[in-house]
Amino acid sequence: MSPSAGEPSVPRRTAAGKRIVSVPELLLPDLRTRLNTYAGEGEEGLVFIGPKGAQLRRANFTRTWSKAITEAKLTGFHFHDLRHTGNTFASQSGATLRELMNRMGHSTTRAALIYQHTAMERDRAIADALGRLATEALTKQDQDGSGT
């Protein structure tokens, strides 16, 4: 599959590869600064460009990423860990499986399920939400006079 005019030269694996994804407002100032400083120009500009302003290649990226994690004093941290963490947080926010699939660009549930880790904090939040729903239902039942 060859790219059309203005499209990146790397073909997307699925139609879901091109999508709009909302980000937390907290990130917008840093994201704007990053795009204004380092990204390609225009709406079709690449977010990550190589040292000569062209598409970032694996060798350039590896060098750049290694330097960045060294400067940040991180070890064993991989670029894909950013995606994994973000998608795990999205899952923990209460997103449905369909919402996760759309956000991540997955066309099947198999990949999206990887990010739905079970956590005791989330289990507690689910139990608390169930308790609130049950209390609301019982209160409504009592108000309607259909309670015992």
N, C-alpha and C positions, 0 to 999 in steps of 0.2 A: 504494500500500500504506500503510495507516494504522497507526500504532503501537498496541500493546495497552497496557493499564494498566501503568504502571511502566516502560515501554520508552522509550528516547530517541525524540525526534520525527524523527530523521534515519533513514530506512530504510536497511538494509544492502543492499549490492549483491548479495551472495550469502549462502547459508546459512553459509559459512565465516567470515562477518563477526563472528559471536559465537563465541568460543572461549576456552579457557584457554591461556595462554602462560606458560611458566616463564621466570623471569629469574634472572640470576646472583645468588647470595647477597650478593655485594659491593654490589649496588644496593639491597638491601632496607631498610637504615636510612634512606637518603635518600628512597626511595619512600614509606615509611611517614610520614616527616616531611611530605613534599609532600602526600600524601593527607589527613593529619590537619589540615594548615594550609589547604589551598586547594581541595580537592575537595568535591563535594556530599556530604551526609550519607547514611548507610545503604548497603546493598548495591546499590541501584539508583541511587545518587548518581553524577552525572557526574564524570569525572576532571578535565575542564577546564570551568570555569564562567566566565561573564562577570562584569563588575564588580558586577552586581546579584544574583548568585547563580543566574542563569538559564543556559540553554544558551549557550555561547560562540558568537558570530557572527563572520563573516569580518572585519568592520571592527574589532571589538574585538581579535580575535586578531592581526591584522596590526599594530596599534598595540603590543600587548603583546610580540609577537615582536620587532619592530624595536627596542624599548627594551631587551630582554634581550640581543640580539646586539650592540647598541651598548655596553652596560655591560660585556659580556664582551670587547670590542675585537675582534670578528669581523667580517669583511666577506665578502659573497658567499655567506653560509651560509643555506640554506633549511631550513625545518622538515622537509621530506621527506628531507633529507640524513641525518637521524637514523635514519630507517627504512632507508635505503639502506645506511648504514654497519653497522647492526646485522645486517641480512640478509646482507651480504657477509661479516661475521665468522662468522655462523652457517654459511654455505656453506664458509668456510675451516676451520671446526671439524671438517669431515668429514661434515656432515649429508647425507643422501641427498636426492634431488630431491623425493620424497614428503614427507619430514620438513620440508623448506623450504616446500613448498606448504602443508602443514598449519599451520606456524608463522606464515606470512604471510597465510593466509586466501585463497590463490589456488586457483581451481578448475581451472586449466589450467597446463600446464608452461611455456607461452610467457612469462608474467610472471616465474615463478620463475627461469628461466634467465638473466635479466638480472643476477642477483646472483652468478652463478657466474663471476667474473672469473678468468682464468688468472694465476697469480702464480708466479714462480720459486721462492719460498720453499715454496709448497704443492707444486710439482712435486718439489722436493727431499725433502719429507716423504713424498710418495707413493713415490718411489724408495727411500727408507730403509725404509719399511714393507714394500715388496716384497722388499727384501734380507733383512729379518728373517724374513719368511714363507718365503723360499727356504731360508735357513739352517736354520730349524726343520724344514722338510720333509726336507732332506738329512740332518740329524742324526737324525731319526726313522728315515729309511730305513737309515742306517748301524747304528742300534741294533737294528732289526728283522732285520738281516743280509741285506737285499735290495739293499744297495748294491754298487758295483763295487770 
